[in-house]
Amino acid sequence: MNDAGSPSHPPDSADQGGFDLGGAPDTAKPYRVLARKYRPSSFEDLIGQEAMVRTVSNAFETARIPQAWILTGVRGVGKTTTARILARALNYEKPDGSVKGPTIHMPDLGVHCQAIMESRHMDVLEMDAASHTGVDDVRQINDSVRYAPASARYKVYIIDEVHMLSTAAFNAFLKTLEEPPEHAKFVFATTEIRKVPITVLSRCQRFDLRRVEADVLMKHLSSIAAKEGVEVEPEALGIIARAAEGSVRDSLSLFDQAIAHAAGQVKADAVRQMLGLADRTRVIDLFDSLARGDIASAFSEFRAQYDVGADPVVVLSDLAEFVNFVTRVKIVPATADNVAFGETERVRARDFAAKLSMRVLSRMWQMLLKGITEVQAATRPAAAAEMVLVRIAYVSDLPTPDEAIRMIEQNGGGAAPALSGSAAPSRSAPTASMSAMPSMPLRAPLAGPRADVATRAQVTVPAADVHVAPALRITSFPQLIALAGEKRDLMIKGALEADVRLVRIEDGQLEIALEPKASRGLVTDLSRKLELWTGRRWTVIISNEVGQPTVRSQNELARNEHQRTAEADPRVQEVLARFPGTRVVEVRRLAAEPAAELTGEDPIESPDNDDD
C-alpha cells in the first residue's frame, strides 16, 4: 500500500484532518460528517469573519504579531478552527525552506500543517479548560513554556473554553501571559467572554467572531451540496440557514441530517418535517387570518398545522418571526430582498407592511412574546396556543389607548359612532358602542370578511350633557404651592419649596430646574398630581436654564434681610450693647403685609425689635 504522501498516491483530501475540498464519498473509509469534512484549513476558507481575517493578515504582513489572542463568539462560528489556522500560519514552513517566517498565505500543506490540523503536533498543545481547571494544569504550562519548540518555529498553546479556569488558575497564568518567551504564543477560545477576568483580557488581542448571515450560509451550503453531488431546493437551504442561527457547524449538521432524511433530493417540505417546523405559507395564512380578526379561520389553520405534527410553540415562534420580518420590511423595505426568505414570504411581507400600522404589528409581537411563554408552561399547549390566537384576533381592530382618547375628544367627550350602519344612539345615552370611526381608521383593512362582528369593543364614555366641573386654572408658582398645601400633599409642597427653581409657568405647562438633591421621580409625580388636581393634562419640563432661586432660599434671604434691618436699628443696638451675648433670632411684624408671601402662607408678623 502506497504512502498517502507519495507521488504515486497524492494526499487524499478526506485524510487531511477533515480539511478536504469535497469529492465523491469513498465507501472504503468511515463516513466523516460534513462539519469535519469541510472544516476550514486556511484564512481563505473562513466565511463571515472578514474583519478578523483582515486584522490578522495585516498583523502578519507587518510583523506586529501579539503574544496572545482570545477568540469569542457563539457556538459553531469557528473559534477552535481559527486557533488551529493561527497555529498553522505561525509555523508554516515548506520543505524547500522558501518560507522564512509566519505567513497567512498557505496554498499548500507545509511541513507541520498536517499534524497541526489533526491536533497531534508536539509544539502545538491544545488544552480543554473545562476538564483542566486547576492551578496544577496552568503550572505545567508555565514550566514547559520556557523550553524552545522541538521542531516548529513557535510553541502555540490553544486553550478552549478558557472561561472555565478557576480564579487561582487565571492568577497563576498572568505573569507568563504578560511576558512569555519569544517562541511562545497563546490562543484562547471562549463562549463566555464576560467570565474571563479583565486582567487576562488586557493581555490579549480580542476578536469577536460574528454570527454568519443566513444568505452567506446558504451560499456555503450550496457549494457543499455541489461538491457532494446532492440536489437541494434553495428554499430548503434557507430553512436550514435560519434554523442554524448563524452557526456554521449547526448548519452543516442540519444539512447532513437533511440529506440522510431525504434519501434523494432535499426538499423544503422534508426539512420542515425533520425540524418540526410549520409550512411558511401556512404560517403566513394564519397571520392573515389574525390580522383580519377572523378567529374561525385562524382556528382552522392552526388545527390543520397541529394535526400534521407542528409544535404549538414552534407555530407561535414562526408567527412571531414573520411579524418581526414584516416590521423590518415596513421600516427598511430593502429587507424584503433577502434571498434567505422565500419568494412568497417576501411578496406577502411587502403587502402586509403596506397595509398594517406599526402599532398593530408591535401589539401583535408583544402578545405573541407573552403567549409563547404561557404555552411553554401550559399542561395543554395546543389549547393555550388557541387562546393566544383568540386574544390577537380579538384586538385586531381595537384602537390603541391614544387612538381611543383622540376619538372621544373628537366627539366632544360624547359617544363615538358605531362602525356598523345602525343608527347612532342618542346623545343622552350613558354608554355607546365604539369600534372605529370613518374619519380615523384604526388600520388599513385587509381583504376578507369579518368572522364575528360581536368582537367589537364596548367602551363607556361620558354623555355630552353630563355636567363636568370646570378645570382649575393655575397661573403662578405661589398659587401652585398653595394648591399643594390645600390638597394636604406635604411631600409635593415641600419639594416645590425646597427643590424646584421656577423658570416659567403657564396654565397647563410648567418649566423648572431642579436642585441636585431633588427626587428622581419628582417630575412624574408632579405631572400626575397636577392633572389630578386641576382636571387637565400638564406638561412639566426640566429646563437647562438656571431659573429663579427656590422659594425656601427666597424666604431665607427675606428673613436675613429683615434680621439685618432690625439689627441696624439704634434701639436694637442699644439693647444688644446693654445685654452682652444677646442676639436677634427672629423678626415678627406687628401688622400684616398687604400681599401674601411667595409661598402663599399666612403673613409673617414682626415687631420692631426682638427679644432674646
C-alpha positions as CSV (number, residue, x, y, z in Angstrom):
1,M,0.0,0.0,0.0
2,N,1.5,3.3,-1.1
3,D,2.1,6.1,1.4
4,A,-0.6,8.8,1.3
5,G,2.1,11.5,0.6
6,S,4.0,9.6,-2.2
7,P,3.8,10.8,-5.8
8,S,2.0,7.7,-6.9
9,H,-0.7,8.4,-4.4
10,P,-1.5,12.1,-3.8
11,P,-2.8,13.0,-0.4
12,D,-6.5,12.3,-0.2
13,S,-8.3,15.4,1.0
14,A,-10.6,13.3,3.2
15,D,-7.5,12.2,5.2
16,Q,-6.1,15.7,5.8
17,G,-7.5,16.1,9.2
18,G,-11.0,16.6,7.8
19,F,-10.0,19.7,5.8
20,D,-10.6,18.4,2.2
21,L,-12.4,20.3,-0.5
22,G,-15.0,17.7,-1.1
23,G,-15.3,14.9,-3.7
24,A,-17.2,11.7,-4.1
25,P,-17.5,9.6,-0.9
26,D,-15.2,6.7,-0.5
27,T,-17.1,3.6,0.7
28,A,-13.8,2.0,1.9
29,K,-13.4,4.7,4.6
30,P,-15.6,5.5,7.5
31,Y,-18.0,8.4,6.9
32,R,-16.9,11.8,8.0
33,V,-19.6,14.2,8.9
34,L,-19.8,17.4,6.8
35,A,-18.9,19.6,9.8
36,R,-15.5,17.9,10.0
37,K,-15.0,17.2,6.3
38,Y,-15.4,20.8,5.3
39,R,-13.7,22.4,8.3
40,P,-11.6,25.4,7.1
41,S,-7.8,24.9,6.9
42,S,-6.8,28.5,5.9
43,F,-7.9,32.0,6.3
44,E,-9.4,32.0,2.8
45,D,-11.8,29.2,3.8
46,L,-13.3,31.1,6.8
47,I,-16.7,32.6,6.0
48,G,-18.3,35.6,7.6
49,Q,-15.3,36.7,9.6
50,E,-13.8,39.2,7.2
51,A,-12.9,41.8,9.9
52,M,-10.9,39.3,11.9
53,V,-9.1,37.9,8.9
54,R,-8.1,41.4,7.7
55,T,-6.7,42.3,11.1
56,V,-4.7,39.1,11.4
57,S,-3.5,39.4,7.8
58,N,-2.2,42.9,8.4
59,A,-0.5,41.9,11.6
60,F,1.3,39.1,9.9
61,E,2.4,41.2,6.9
62,T,3.7,44.0,9.2
63,A,5.3,41.6,11.7
64,R,3.1,43.0,14.5
65,I,2.2,39.6,16.0
66,P,1.0,39.7,19.6
67,Q,1.8,37.1,22.2
68,A,-1.8,36.1,22.8
69,W,-5.2,36.1,21.1
70,I,-8.6,35.5,22.6
71,L,-11.5,34.4,20.3
72,T,-15.1,34.7,21.5
73,G,-18.5,34.0,19.9
74,V,-21.5,31.7,19.9
75,R,-21.1,28.0,19.2
76,G,-20.0,26.9,15.8
77,V,-18.7,30.1,14.4
78,G,-15.1,28.8,14.1
79,K,-13.2,29.7,17.3
80,T,-11.2,26.4,17.6
81,T,-10.7,26.2,13.9
82,T,-9.4,29.8,13.8
83,A,-7.0,28.9,16.6
84,R,-5.6,26.0,14.6
85,I,-5.3,28.1,11.5
86,L,-3.3,30.7,13.5
87,A,-1.0,28.0,14.8
88,R,-0.5,26.7,11.2
89,A,0.2,30.2,9.9
90,L,2.7,30.9,12.7
91,N,4.6,27.7,11.9
92,Y,4.1,27.5,8.2
93,E,7.2,26.1,6.5
94,K,7.8,24.5,3.2
95,P,10.2,21.5,2.7
96,D,12.4,23.6,0.4
97,G,12.8,26.3,3.1
98,S,11.3,29.0,0.9
99,V,9.1,30.4,3.7
100,K,11.2,32.2,6.3
101,G,8.6,33.4,8.8
102,P,4.9,33.5,9.7
103,T,2.5,34.0,6.8
104,I,-1.2,33.9,6.0
105,H,-0.6,32.6,2.5
106,M,-0.7,28.8,2.7
107,P,-1.6,27.5,-0.7
108,D,-0.1,24.0,0.0
109,L,0.4,21.8,3.0
110,G,3.6,22.7,4.8
111,V,5.9,20.6,6.9
112,H,3.8,21.0,10.1
113,C,0.4,21.7,8.7
114,Q,-1.0,18.1,8.7
115,A,0.0,17.4,12.3
116,I,-1.3,20.8,13.5
117,M,-4.7,20.5,11.9
118,E,-5.0,16.9,13.3
119,S,-4.1,18.2,16.8
120,R,-1.1,15.9,17.1
121,H,1.9,18.3,16.8
122,M,4.2,18.3,19.8
123,D,4.8,22.0,19.6
124,V,1.1,23.0,19.3
125,L,-0.6,22.0,22.6
126,E,-4.4,22.0,22.9
127,M,-6.0,22.0,26.3
128,D,-9.7,21.8,27.2
129,A,-10.1,24.2,30.2
130,A,-13.4,22.5,31.0
131,S,-11.6,19.4,32.2
132,H,-8.3,21.1,33.3
133,T,-9.5,23.9,35.5
134,G,-6.9,24.0,38.3
135,V,-3.6,25.6,39.2
136,D,-1.7,22.4,38.6
137,D,-2.7,22.4,34.9
138,V,-1.6,26.0,34.5
139,R,1.6,25.3,36.3
140,Q,2.5,22.6,33.8
141,I,2.2,25.2,31.0
142,N,4.3,27.7,33.0
143,D,7.0,25.1,33.4
144,S,7.0,23.9,29.8
145,V,6.8,27.3,28.1
146,R,10.4,28.1,29.0
147,Y,11.7,25.4,26.7
148,A,12.2,26.1,23.0
149,P,10.0,24.3,20.4
150,A,11.2,20.9,19.3
151,S,10.7,21.3,15.5
152,A,8.4,24.2,14.7
153,R,9.0,28.0,14.8
154,Y,6.7,28.7,17.7
155,K,5.2,26.9,20.7
156,V,1.5,27.5,20.4
157,Y,-0.9,26.9,23.4
158,I,-4.5,26.6,22.4
159,I,-6.9,26.7,25.4
160,D,-10.5,26.0,24.6
161,E,-13.3,27.3,26.9
162,V,-10.8,29.3,28.8
163,H,-13.5,30.8,31.0
164,M,-13.8,27.5,32.9
165,L,-10.4,28.0,34.5
166,S,-10.5,28.8,38.2
167,T,-9.7,32.2,39.7
168,A,-6.4,30.8,41.1
169,A,-5.5,29.3,37.7
170,F,-6.1,32.6,36.0
171,N,-3.9,34.4,38.5
172,A,-1.2,31.8,38.0
173,F,-1.3,32.5,34.3
174,L,-0.9,36.3,34.4
175,K,2.9,36.6,34.6
176,T,3.5,34.0,31.9
177,L,0.8,35.6,29.7
178,E,2.2,39.1,30.0
179,E,5.9,38.3,29.4
180,P,6.1,34.9,27.6
181,P,9.3,33.8,25.9
182,E,9.6,34.9,22.3
183,H,9.0,31.4,21.0
184,A,5.6,31.1,22.8
185,K,2.1,32.1,21.6
186,F,-1.3,31.7,23.3
187,V,-4.7,31.4,21.6
188,F,-7.8,31.3,23.9
189,A,-11.3,30.4,22.8
190,T,-14.5,31.0,24.9
191,T,-18.2,31.4,24.5
192,E,-18.5,33.3,27.9
193,I,-16.2,36.3,27.5
194,R,-17.7,38.0,30.5
195,K,-16.4,35.3,32.8
196,V,-12.8,35.9,31.8
197,P,-11.0,38.3,34.2
198,I,-10.2,41.7,32.8
199,T,-6.6,41.1,33.8
200,V,-6.4,38.3,31.2
201,L,-8.3,40.2,28.6
202,S,-6.0,43.2,28.8
203,R,-3.1,40.9,27.9
204,C,-4.7,39.6,24.8
205,Q,-5.9,40.8,21.4
206,R,-9.6,40.1,21.4
207,F,-11.6,39.0,18.3
208,D,-15.4,38.7,18.4
209,L,-16.4,36.2,15.8
210,R,-19.8,37.2,14.5
211,R,-22.7,35.1,13.6
212,V,-22.7,34.2,9.9
213,E,-25.5,35.8,7.9
214,A,-28.2,33.4,6.5
215,D,-27.5,34.3,2.9
216,V,-23.8,33.6,3.4
217,L,-24.6,30.2,4.9
218,M,-26.9,29.5,2.0
219,K,-24.1,30.0,-0.5
220,H,-21.8,27.9,1.6
221,L,-24.3,25.0,1.9
222,S,-25.0,25.3,-1.9
223,S,-21.3,24.9,-2.7
224,I,-21.0,21.9,-0.4
225,A,-24.1,20.3,-2.0
226,A,-22.5,20.7,-5.4
227,K,-19.3,19.0,-4.1
228,E,-21.3,16.2,-2.5
229,G,-23.5,15.8,-5.6
230,V,-26.7,16.4,-3.7
231,E,-29.7,18.1,-5.2
232,V,-31.3,20.6,-2.8
233,E,-34.1,23.2,-3.1
234,P,-33.0,26.8,-2.4
235,E,-35.9,27.1,0.0
236,A,-34.6,24.1,2.0
237,L,-31.2,25.8,2.3
238,G,-32.9,28.9,3.5
239,I,-34.8,27.0,6.2
240,I,-31.6,25.3,7.4
241,A,-29.6,28.6,7.4
242,R,-32.3,30.3,9.5
243,A,-32.5,27.3,11.9
244,A,-28.7,27.4,12.4
245,E,-29.0,30.9,13.8
246,G,-25.6,32.0,12.4
247,S,-23.6,28.8,13.4
248,V,-21.7,27.2,10.6
249,R,-21.3,23.9,12.4
250,D,-25.1,23.8,13.2
251,S,-25.9,24.5,9.6
252,L,-23.7,21.7,8.4
253,S,-25.0,19.3,11.0
254,L,-28.6,20.1,9.9
255,F,-27.7,19.7,6.3
256,D,-26.1,16.4,7.0
257,Q,-29.2,15.3,8.7
258,A,-31.5,16.6,5.9
259,I,-29.5,14.6,3.3
260,A,-30.0,11.4,5.3
261,H,-33.7,12.2,5.9
262,A,-34.5,13.0,2.3
263,A,-32.6,10.0,0.8
264,G,-32.5,11.9,-2.5
265,Q,-33.3,15.4,-3.4
266,V,-33.5,17.6,-0.3
267,K,-36.9,19.4,-0.4
268,A,-38.2,22.2,1.8
269,D,-41.2,20.1,3.0
270,A,-38.9,17.3,4.1
271,V,-36.7,19.8,6.0
272,R,-39.7,21.3,7.8
273,Q,-40.9,17.9,8.7
274,M,-37.5,17.0,10.0
275,L,-37.2,20.1,12.1
276,G,-40.8,20.1,13.3
277,L,-41.5,23.5,11.6
278,A,-44.8,24.7,10.1
279,D,-45.1,25.4,6.4
280,R,-44.1,29.1,6.0
281,T,-47.0,29.6,3.6
282,R,-49.4,28.3,6.2
283,V,-47.9,30.5,8.9
284,I,-48.5,33.5,6.6
285,D,-52.1,32.4,6.1
286,L,-52.5,32.2,9.9
287,F,-51.0,35.7,10.2
288,D,-53.5,36.9,7.6
289,S,-56.5,35.4,9.5
290,L,-55.3,37.0,12.7
291,A,-54.8,40.4,11.1
292,R,-58.3,40.3,9.7
293,G,-59.7,39.2,13.0
294,D,-61.1,36.0,11.5
295,I,-60.9,33.7,14.5
296,A,-62.7,30.8,12.9
297,S,-60.2,30.7,10.0
298,A,-57.3,31.1,12.4
299,F,-58.5,28.2,14.5
300,S,-58.9,26.0,11.4
301,E,-55.4,26.8,10.1
302,F,-53.8,26.2,13.5
303,R,-55.5,22.9,14.0
304,A,-54.5,21.8,10.5
305,Q,-50.9,22.5,11.3
306,Y,-51.2,20.9,14.7
307,D,-52.7,17.7,13.2
308,V,-49.7,17.2,10.9
309,G,-47.3,17.4,13.8
310,A,-46.4,21.1,14.2
311,D,-45.5,22.0,17.8
312,P,-47.7,24.8,19.1
313,V,-44.7,26.7,20.5
314,V,-43.0,26.4,17.1
315,V,-46.1,27.7,15.3
316,L,-46.2,30.8,17.6
317,S,-42.5,31.3,17.3
318,D,-42.7,31.1,13.5
319,L,-45.6,33.6,13.6
320,A,-43.6,36.0,15.8
321,E,-40.7,35.6,13.4
322,F,-42.9,36.6,10.5
323,V,-44.3,39.6,12.5
324,N,-40.7,40.7,13.0
325,F,-40.0,40.3,9.3
326,V,-43.0,42.3,8.3
327,T,-42.0,45.1,10.8
328,R,-38.5,45.2,9.4
329,V,-39.8,45.4,5.9
330,K,-42.0,48.3,6.9
331,I,-39.1,50.2,8.3
332,V,-36.4,49.1,5.8
333,P,-38.1,48.0,2.5
334,A,-34.8,46.6,1.2
335,T,-35.1,43.8,3.9
336,A,-37.6,42.1,1.6
337,D,-34.8,41.5,-0.9
338,N,-33.0,39.0,1.4
339,V,-32.8,35.7,-0.5
340,A,-32.8,33.7,2.7
341,F,-36.5,34.2,2.7
342,G,-38.8,32.5,0.2
343,E,-40.4,34.4,-2.7
344,T,-43.8,34.0,-1.1
345,E,-42.7,35.4,2.2
346,R,-41.1,38.4,0.6
347,V,-44.0,39.3,-1.6
348,R,-46.7,38.9,1.1
349,A,-44.5,40.7,3.7
350,R,-44.4,43.8,1.4
351,D,-48.2,43.6,1.1
352,F,-48.7,43.4,4.9
353,A,-46.1,46.1,5.6
354,A,-48.1,48.5,3.4
355,K,-51.4,47.7,5.0
356,L,-50.7,47.3,8.7
357,S,-49.7,50.1,11.0
358,M,-46.7,49.9,13.3
359,R,-48.9,49.9,16.4
360,V,-50.8,46.8,15.2
361,L,-47.5,45.0,14.4
362,S,-46.0,46.0,17.8
363,R,-49.1,44.9,19.7
364,M,-49.2,41.5,17.9
365,W,-45.5,41.0,18.6
366,Q,-45.9,41.7,22.4
367,M,-48.9,39.4,22.6
368,L,-47.0,36.6,20.8
369,L,-44.0,37.0,23.0
370,K,-46.0,36.7,26.2
371,G,-48.1,33.9,24.7
372,I,-45.1,31.7,23.8
373,T,-44.1,31.8,27.5
374,E,-47.6,30.8,28.5
375,V,-47.8,27.9,26.0
376,Q,-44.4,26.6,27.1
377,A,-45.6,26.4,30.7
378,A,-49.1,25.1,29.9
379,T,-50.2,21.5,30.5
380,R,-52.2,21.6,27.3
381,P,-50.1,23.6,24.9
382,A,-52.5,23.4,21.9
383,A,-55.4,24.9,24.0
384,A,-53.1,27.6,25.4
385,A,-52.0,28.5,21.9
386,E,-55.6,28.7,20.7
387,M,-56.4,31.2,23.5
388,V,-53.4,33.3,22.4
389,L,-54.7,33.4,18.9
390,V,-58.1,34.4,20.3
391,R,-56.6,37.4,22.1
392,I,-54.7,38.5,19.0
393,A,-57.7,38.2,16.7
394,Y,-60.0,40.0,19.2
395,V,-57.8,43.1,19.4
396,S,-57.1,43.2,15.7
397,D,-59.5,46.2,15.1
398,L,-59.5,47.7,18.6
399,P,-58.0,51.2,18.9
400,T,-54.8,51.8,20.9
401,P,-55.3,53.9,24.1
402,D,-54.2,57.1,22.4
403,E,-56.4,56.5,19.4
404,A,-59.4,55.9,21.7
405,I,-58.7,59.1,23.6
406,R,-58.5,61.1,20.3
407,M,-61.8,59.6,19.1
408,I,-63.5,60.6,22.4
409,E,-62.1,64.1,22.2
410,Q,-63.1,64.5,18.5
411,N,-66.7,63.7,19.6
412,G,-66.6,66.4,22.3
413,G,-66.4,63.8,25.1
414,G,-69.6,62.2,23.8
415,A,-70.3,58.7,22.4
416,A,-68.3,57.6,19.4
417,P,-70.4,56.4,16.5
418,A,-70.5,52.7,15.7
419,L,-68.8,51.4,12.7
420,S,-71.8,49.5,11.5
421,G,-74.7,51.1,9.6
422,S,-77.1,51.0,12.5
423,A,-78.4,54.3,13.8
424,A,-76.2,56.1,16.4
425,P,-77.5,56.1,19.9
426,S,-78.9,59.3,21.4
427,R,-76.6,61.8,22.9
428,S,-78.1,61.3,26.3
429,A,-77.3,57.6,26.4
430,P,-74.8,56.7,29.2
431,T,-72.9,54.2,27.0
432,A,-72.2,53.8,23.3
433,S,-70.6,51.2,21.1
434,M,-67.3,52.2,19.6
435,S,-65.3,50.2,17.2
436,A,-63.8,52.6,14.6
437,M,-64.5,55.9,13.1
438,P,-64.8,56.6,9.4
439,S,-62.8,59.8,9.8
440,M,-59.9,58.0,11.5
441,P,-59.3,54.3,10.6
442,L,-57.6,52.2,13.1
443,R,-55.6,50.3,10.5
444,A,-55.8,49.7,6.8
445,P,-58.3,46.9,6.2
446,L,-57.2,43.6,4.8
447,A,-59.1,41.5,2.3
448,G,-61.5,39.1,3.8
449,P,-64.8,39.2,5.8
450,R,-65.0,39.7,9.5
451,A,-66.0,36.4,11.1
452,D,-67.5,37.7,14.2
453,V,-68.9,41.2,14.5
454,A,-69.7,40.6,18.1
455,T,-66.0,41.1,18.9
456,R,-66.2,44.8,18.6
457,A,-65.2,46.8,21.7
458,Q,-67.7,48.3,24.0
459,V,-66.3,51.5,25.6
460,T,-68.1,53.5,28.2
461,V,-67.8,57.3,27.6
462,P,-69.3,60.2,29.4
463,A,-72.5,61.6,27.8
464,A,-72.4,65.0,26.3
465,D,-75.0,66.5,28.7
466,V,-73.4,65.3,31.9
467,H,-72.2,68.3,33.9
468,V,-68.4,68.4,34.3
469,A,-66.8,70.7,36.8
470,P,-64.7,73.4,35.2
471,A,-60.9,72.8,35.3
472,L,-58.9,74.7,37.9
473,R,-56.5,77.3,36.4
474,I,-53.0,77.8,37.9
475,T,-51.1,80.8,36.6
476,S,-48.5,81.5,39.2
477,F,-46.0,79.5,41.3
478,P,-47.2,80.6,44.7
479,Q,-50.7,79.6,43.6
480,L,-49.3,76.1,42.7
481,I,-47.7,75.8,46.1
482,A,-50.8,76.9,47.9
483,L,-52.8,74.3,45.9
484,A,-50.4,71.5,47.1
485,G,-51.0,72.7,50.7
486,E,-54.7,72.8,50.2
487,K,-54.6,69.2,49.0
488,R,-52.5,68.3,52.1
489,D,-49.7,66.8,49.9
490,L,-46.9,67.9,52.1
491,M,-44.2,66.0,50.1
492,I,-45.1,67.8,46.9
493,K,-45.4,71.1,48.7
494,G,-42.0,70.7,50.4
495,A,-40.4,69.7,47.1
496,L,-41.8,72.7,45.3
497,E,-40.4,75.0,48.0
498,A,-37.0,73.4,48.5
499,D,-36.0,71.5,45.3
500,V,-37.6,73.4,42.4
501,R,-36.3,76.6,40.7
502,L,-39.0,78.2,38.6
503,V,-38.2,79.1,35.0
504,R,-41.7,79.9,33.7
505,I,-45.2,78.8,34.4
506,E,-48.4,78.9,32.3
507,D,-51.7,77.2,32.8
508,G,-51.0,73.6,31.7
509,Q,-47.3,74.0,31.4
510,L,-44.5,74.2,34.0
511,E,-40.8,74.7,33.2
512,I,-38.5,74.2,36.1
513,A,-34.9,73.5,37.1
514,L,-34.1,71.0,39.9
515,E,-31.8,71.1,42.8
516,P,-29.2,68.2,42.9
517,K,-30.9,66.7,45.9
518,A,-34.3,66.6,44.2
519,S,-36.1,63.2,43.9
520,R,-35.7,61.5,40.5
521,G,-39.4,60.8,40.3
522,L,-40.5,64.4,41.2
523,V,-41.3,65.4,37.7
524,T,-43.5,62.4,37.1
525,D,-45.3,62.7,40.4
526,L,-45.8,66.5,39.9
527,S,-47.3,66.0,36.5
528,R,-49.6,63.3,37.7
529,K,-50.8,65.3,40.7
530,L,-51.4,68.5,38.7
531,E,-53.5,66.6,36.2
532,L,-55.5,65.1,39.1
533,W,-55.9,68.4,41.0
534,T,-56.7,70.7,38.0
535,G,-58.6,68.3,35.7
536,R,-56.4,69.0,32.7
537,R,-53.1,67.5,31.5
538,W,-49.9,69.3,32.5
539,T,-46.6,69.3,30.8
540,V,-43.7,69.5,33.2
541,I,-40.3,70.3,31.6
542,I,-36.9,70.2,33.1
543,S,-35.0,73.3,31.6
544,N,-31.4,73.9,31.1
545,E,-31.8,77.5,32.4
546,V,-30.8,78.3,36.0
547,G,-34.2,79.6,36.9
548,Q,-35.2,81.6,40.0
549,P,-33.9,80.7,43.4
550,T,-36.0,78.2,45.3
551,V,-38.9,79.6,47.4
552,R,-37.1,78.4,50.5
553,S,-34.0,80.3,49.5
554,Q,-36.0,83.4,48.8
555,N,-37.7,83.2,52.2
556,E,-34.4,82.7,53.9
557,L,-33.0,85.8,52.1
558,A,-36.0,87.8,53.1
559,R,-35.6,86.7,56.8
560,N,-32.0,87.5,56.7
561,E,-32.7,91.0,55.3
562,H,-35.3,91.6,58.0
563,Q,-32.8,90.5,60.6
564,R,-30.1,92.8,59.3
565,T,-32.6,95.7,59.2
566,A,-33.6,95.0,62.8
567,E,-30.0,94.7,64.0
568,A,-29.2,98.1,62.3
569,D,-32.0,99.8,64.3
570,P,-30.4,102.1,67.1
571,R,-32.8,100.8,69.7
572,V,-31.9,97.2,69.0
573,Q,-28.2,98.0,69.1
574,E,-28.7,99.7,72.4
575,V,-30.4,96.6,73.8
576,L,-27.6,94.3,72.4
577,A,-25.0,96.5,73.9
578,R,-26.7,96.6,77.3
579,F,-27.1,92.7,77.4
580,P,-23.8,91.1,76.2
581,G,-24.4,87.8,74.3
582,T,-27.8,88.8,73.2
583,R,-28.7,88.3,69.5
584,V,-31.6,88.7,67.2
585,V,-33.1,85.3,66.4
586,E,-36.5,86.2,64.8
587,V,-38.3,89.2,63.4
588,R,-42.1,89.4,63.5
589,R,-44.3,92.1,62.1
590,L,-47.0,93.6,64.1
591,A,-49.1,94.4,61.1
592,A,-50.0,92.0,58.3
593,E,-48.4,92.6,54.9
594,P,-50.7,93.9,52.2
595,A,-49.8,90.9,50.0
596,A,-49.1,87.3,50.8
597,E,-45.5,85.9,50.8
598,L,-44.2,83.9,47.9
599,T,-45.3,80.6,49.4
600,G,-48.9,81.7,49.8
601,E,-48.6,81.1,53.6
602,D,-50.0,83.4,56.3
603,P,-48.2,86.7,56.5
604,I,-45.3,86.9,59.0
605,E,-45.7,89.3,61.9
606,S,-42.6,91.2,63.1
607,P,-42.1,93.5,66.0
608,D,-39.9,96.5,65.7
609,N,-37.3,94.9,68.0
610,D,-36.6,91.4,69.1
611,D,-36.3,89.7,72.4
612,D,-33.6,87.3,73.4
